Amino acid sequence: MSVQMAHAATDDALTLGTFWPRVQSDYPSIETQPPLPPMSEDFSVVGAQGISFQLMGPSSRYWLLSADSTELIQVQPDRFGYNWRKEPADAPYPRYRYLRQRFEHVFSTFAESIQGKGRTMHPTWCEMTYINAITPADPSTLPDLSSILRRFSPDRPEFLSPPQDSTFAERFLLTRNGTPTGRLYVSANPALRLQDRVPIYMLTFTARGLPPSADEAGVLSFFDEGRDLIVRSFRDMTTPEMHERRGLHESI
């Protein structure tokens, strides 16, 4: 879950000296990363992906990690994010309701921290991403993508052998009251599982758009809508085989 602000809402001193001490008991470790480029969507161009460029200033993006590394807060001047990661590999997924509560707590704490120093927060874009690692039944090879996604056809020219791997990408326009407000991105890409180099597919759903209001309530509302959209899209776009393997009960 990530939120972009209209302007620099924090800086290194505020992040490290004011915000981090308030959450440090839950997120004791810190790492420095390069800043992320700004989120944007161009609704005037059909069939083209927008590319953003940003001159990186002296400020950094900070990762604040929980003791077990499963939870991660990301802070840079114009961006606040919260991630759950499957670290270690056998960590159980805690479900959206719990993660929403965790995000709401740390985001509210962040807002209070900067407002106490005379800063304001004006959310402009929100982004929610679910990344599903699809492990094949046979760890030596990747399955045909048609066994994962309904939108992929198993048909192929007879003179060709089965594909070694495939990629897939689609995007869908999101509207509110008839006005474009964001997009849903769906992709599937081959990868190797880090711990054992087993081939997998990374099936990713990303909802990116404008919050219904430029405040904390609007941000949370976007994430609730985005989560419901992603769950319904996952169920409708994946195959019965996938439903059986992962279960239809709140799979993501």
N, C-alpha and C positions, 0 to 999 in steps of 0.2 A: 504494500500500500504506500503510495507516494503522492505528495502534495507539492505543487509549485506555487511560489508566491510572486506577486506582481513586481516586487522589488526585493532588495537585500534586507531580510527581516532580522538577520543575526550576523555576527562576525566571529572570528576565532576567540576573542576575549569573552564574548557572551556565551558561546557554546561551551567552552572549557571552564570558564570561571563561574558561570551562573547556572546553566542548564545541567551540565553533567553532574555536578555535586548533588543535585536533587534526585538523580536516578542511579547514582553510582553503586548503590548497594545491590541493585538488580542487574546492572550492566557495568561490571568492574573493569573490563578490558577495553582498550582503545587502539584503533589503527587509523592511519592516514591514507587516504586514497585521492586520486585526481578528481576534480569536480566533474559532474555529469553535465552534458549539454542540455539546453532548455527543451522542454516538451512543447510541441506545437502541432496543429492540424490545419491544413489548407483545404477548405471546403469548396473553393472555386475551381480546383483542378481535378479532373476525373482521370483515374488510371495512373497517377504519378505520386510517388512517395516524396514527402517533404524532407529536405536535408537542412539541418541547422548548424551554424558555425558559431563558435564562441571563443573570444579571447580570454584565456585563463588568467585571472589575477592572482594575487598572493594568497588568497583564502583557499582553504582545502575542504575536502569532504571528509567528515569523520565517521568512522564506524565505532559504535558503542555496543559491545557484545556481552551477552549474558555469560555466566560462568561455564555453562555447558555448550555455548556457541550456537544454540538453536535459535535464539532471538537476536535480532540485529536492528539497531536504530542508525539511520543515516542522516547526517545533518551537513548542509552546506548553506551559504548565505541565502539562496533563493529556493531551497528544497528541503523537505523533511520527509523521511521514509521510514517504514517499519517492515521488516522481513521475518518470516519464519523459515528456517533451513533444516533440512534433514541431516543434521550433524549431531551425533554420529549417524551412520547409515540405518541403524535400527530404531531410531527415535520415532515414537508414535505421533502421527499427525493429530493435533489437539482440536481441530475443527474451527470453523469460522467464528462462531459465537465467542469463544475464548480469545481468539486473536483480535477480534474487534474490540473487546474490552481492554486488552493490553494496548492496542493502538490508541484508543480514546484516552486512556490514562496518561501515556507518555506525550501525546500530542497536546493535551490540555496543560500538562506540566510545562511543555515547551512554550506554549502561548503565554502562560502566566509569567514565565521567566523573562521573556523579551518585553512583555508589556510593562513589567516592573522596572524596566530600564528605559522606558519611553519609546520603545519600538512598536510598530503595528504589523499585523499580519493580514494580507489580502490574498486568499487562495484564488488562483486563476485556473489551473489545470489539476486534475486528479488522474491517477493511474492505478489500476489493480491488475496484477498478473498472477496467474496460476501456472506453474510448470509441473507437468506430470511426466515422470520417467517411466516409460513403457518397456518392461523387460520381456524379451521373447521367451516362449516355452522352451525352445532349443537355444541354449546360451552361445552356440557356435555360429549362429547366423541370424540375420534380421528377417522378420516375416514380411510378406507383401503388405504394403501399406493399406491395401483394400481390406485386410482383416482388422484394421484399427478404425479407419474412417469410412463412413458410408459413401462419401463423395468421391472416393477413389474406385475406379473400375479394375477388376482383376484381369480383364481382357488385354491381350498384347499380341503383337505379330508372332506367328508360329515359328518364324525363323530365328527369333531371339530367345535366349535363355531367360529365366526369371531375373528381374533386376537385383543387383547386389544391395542397393538401397535406393530410397526415393526422398524427395523433399516436397513440401506442400505449403502453400501460403494463400490466405484469403483475407480480405478486410470488408467490413460491413459498416454502412453509415448509421449513426445513432442520431435520433431527433427528439426534440421536446417541443410539444405543441406545434409540430410542423417545421421547426427550425433546426438545422443541423447543429449538434452540440458535441459530437465525438465520433469515435469509431471503435469497433471490436476487431481485433486482429487475432487470427488463428493460424498457427504454423505447426508443422511437424518436420523435425530434422534429425538425421542419424547422428549418433554420438557414441562415446565409449564411457562406460561406468568407471569412475575414477578408481575405486578400490580394487577392482579385479579385471578391468579392461574388457568387460562383457559388452557387446554391441547392444545399444538401446535406441529407442526413439524418444526425443524430447518433444512432447506435445504441449504447446504453449497457447494459452488464452489470455489476451490483454484487452481490458476495457479502459479507454482513455477519453476524457472529455471534460466539459465544463461542469462544475458543481452547480446545483440549482440556486445556491446563494453563496456569497463570498464570506462564509464564516464557518465555524466548527460544525454546526448543524448541517450545513450544505455539504461539507466534506463527507461526513458520516452517511448522509443520505445517498450521495453518489456511490460510496462503497457498498452499501446495502443493495442498491439497484444493480451495480456492476457484478456483485457476487451472484445475485439471482440470474442475471443474464448469462454469466459464464456457466453456471450449473446447468441451466436449460440448454445452452448451446452444446455443452459437453454431451449431454444425454441424447440430443437430437442428431449430432454429427458423428458419434461413434457407433460402432457395430454392436449387434447383440452379443457377439463373442466378447467384446470389451466389457459390456454390462455384466456378463456372467463372471468374468475374471475379477472385476473390481467391485461388483455389487452396485445396485442402483440406489442404495441408501446414502445420500449425501457423499458421493464418491470423491468430490473435491471440496 
